[in-house]
Amino acid sequence: MRDRDWAGGVYMAEFGSAADLGRAARAFQEKGYRMIETYSPIPVEGVVYRRSRLPKFVFLVGALGGLASYLIQWYANAYSYPLNIGGRPSHATTAFLIPTFEGTVLSAALAAFFGVFWILRLPQPWHPVFEIPDFGRASVDRYWLAIDARDPRGSRELTVSELREFSPLRVVALDPEAAT
């Protein structure tokens, strides 16, 4: 999402259908706009969604957690306090497998849990777009297209007129003070 920092403001258009939003989003991307955000209750055809980096993050943290849990066992059993019990080796890799797996799963699950909160920037009790009347319907039956005012392709007059070309239900401009 690009709506984290709308220091220059934002121009938003409300659409009544997913097809209208998809058509407008596709057209704005073809015109060269890059700072585009959509709000809709369902995935919309024509909108380019960025792939999440969360799976790579979860894999990396899981691998590091597995390595850390193995190293803790090795340090405790083979290096720091080795015991020769029944002629078994101190560094018994087969005995370390189950706790290593558990450490891997635990760290990956925690990374996924907290990573989702971090990516979605939750909890977020207030956002500038919540001040727009009936914006809450974006999670039910309305579709919104937002364009950052700092997008190098557009200007206030140009962006608003290009938004109006797609016959939205309404066009709203949030000023920089309200968008921060």
C-alpha positions in Angstrom: 0.0 0.0 0.0 1.2 3.4 -0.8 -1.2 5.3 1.5 1.3 5.3 4.4 2.5 8.8 3.6 0.1 11.1 1.7 2.1 14.2 2.5 0.9 15.9 -0.7 -2.7 14.8 -0.4 -4.7 12.3 -2.4 -7.4 12.2 -5.1 -10.0 9.5 -4.8 -12.9 8.4 -7.0 -15.7 6.1 -5.9 -17.1 3.6 -8.4 -20.2 1.5 -8.2 -18.8 -1.7 -9.8 -15.6 -3.7 -9.9 -15.5 -3.5 -13.7 -15.5 0.3 -13.6 -12.7 0.3 -11.0 -10.7 -2.2 -13.0 -11.1 -0.2 -16.2 -10.1 3.0 -14.4 -7.1 1.4 -12.6 -5.8 -0.1 -15.9 -6.2 3.2 -17.7 -4.3 5.1 -15.1 -1.5 2.5 -15.0 -1.2 2.8 -18.8 -1.1 6.6 -18.6 2.0 6.3 -16.4 0.6 6.8 -12.9 2.5 4.8 -10.3 1.2 5.9 -6.9 -2.2 4.2 -7.2 -4.2 2.5 -4.4 -7.5 0.7 -4.7 -10.0 -0.1 -2.0 -12.6 -2.8 -2.7 -14.4 -5.7 -1.0 -13.1 -8.2 -3.6 -10.1 -8.6 -5.8 -10.6 -6.6 -9.0 -9.6 -7.7 -12.4 -7.3 -5.1 -14.1 -5.7 -4.0 -10.8 -2.0 -5.0 -10.5 -1.5 -6.3 -7.0 2.0 -6.4 -5.6 3.3 -9.7 -4.4 3.9 -9.9 -0.7 7.4 -10.3 0.8 5.8 -12.1 3.7 6.5 -15.7 2.5 10.2 -15.0 2.1 10.3 -13.3 5.5 8.5 -16.3 7.1 10.9 -18.8 5.5 14.0 -16.8 6.5 12.9 -16.5 10.1 11.8 -20.1 10.2 15.2 -21.2 8.9 17.0 -19.0 11.4 14.8 -20.3 14.2 15.6 -23.9 13.3 19.3 -23.1 13.1 19.2 -21.3 16.5 17.3 -24.2 18.2 19.9 -26.7 16.8 22.8 -24.6 17.9 21.3 -24.2 21.4 21.0 -28.0 21.7 24.5 -28.5 20.4 26.0 -26.0 22.8 24.2 -27.4 25.8 24.8 -31.1 25.0 28.0 -31.4 23.0 30.1 -28.3 23.9 29.2 -26.8 27.3 28.3 -30.0 29.3 29.0 -33.2 27.4 27.9 -36.4 29.1 29.0 -39.9 28.1 26.0 -42.0 29.0 25.8 -45.5 27.7 28.5 -44.9 25.1 26.2 -42.5 23.1 27.8 -39.6 21.4 27.3 -36.1 22.8 26.4 -34.7 19.4 23.5 -36.9 18.5 21.9 -35.3 15.5 18.9 -37.7 15.5 18.0 -36.6 19.0 18.2 -33.0 18.0 15.8 -33.3 15.0 12.4 -33.0 16.7 13.2 -30.0 18.9 14.8 -28.4 15.9 11.7 -28.9 13.8 9.6 -27.5 16.7 11.8 -24.4 16.9 11.5 -23.9 13.1 7.7 -24.1 13.2 7.4 -21.9 16.2 9.6 -19.1 14.8 8.0 -19.3 11.4 4.5 -19.1 12.9 5.5 -16.1 15.1 7.0 -14.4 12.0 3.8 -15.0 10.0 1.6 -13.7 12.8 3.5 -10.5 13.6 4.4 -10.1 9.9 0.7 -9.8 8.9 0.2 -7.1 11.5 3.3 -5.3 10.3 2.4 -5.4 6.6 -1.2 -4.4 7.2 -0.1 -1.7 9.7 -2.5 -3.0 12.3 -3.9 -1.9 14.6 -4.8 1.3 12.8 -7.8 2.9 14.5 -7.8 6.0 12.3 -7.0 6.7 8.7 -7.6 9.9 6.7 -10.0 8.1 4.3 -12.3 7.2 7.2 -13.3 10.9 7.2 -14.9 10.5 3.8 -18.7 10.0 4.2 -19.7 6.4 3.3 -16.2 5.2 2.8 -17.0 2.3 5.0 -19.0 0.9 2.1 -15.7 0.1 0.5 -15.7 -3.2 2.4 -19.3 -4.0 1.3 -20.3 -2.8 -2.1 -18.2 0.3 -3.3 -14.9 0.5 -5.1 -12.4 3.3 -4.6 -9.4 4.4 -6.6 -6.9 6.7 -4.9 -4.0 8.5 -6.6 -1.3 10.2 -4.5 -1.0 13.9 -5.3 2.8 13.6 -5.5 2.6 11.2 -8.4 5.0 12.7 -11.0 2.6 12.0 -13.8 -0.3 14.2 -12.6 -1.3 17.5 -11.2 -4.5 18.5 -9.3 -6.4 19.6 -12.4 -5.1 16.9 -14.7 -5.7 14.0 -12.2 -9.2 15.2 -11.2 -10.2 15.7 -14.8 -8.9 12.3 -15.8 -10.7 10.7 -12.8 -14.0 12.4 -14.0 -13.5 10.8 -17.5 -14.5 7.5 -16.0 -17.8 8.7 -14.7 -17.3 7.8 -11.0 -20.0 8.3 -8.5 -17.9 11.1 -6.9 -14.4 12.4 -6.8 -12.9 13.5 -3.5 -9.7 15.4 -2.9 -8.0 15.1 0.5 -5.7 17.9 1.3 -2.2 17.3 2.8 -3.3 18.3 6.3 -6.1 15.8 6.4 -4.0 13.0 4.8 -1.2 13.0 7.3 
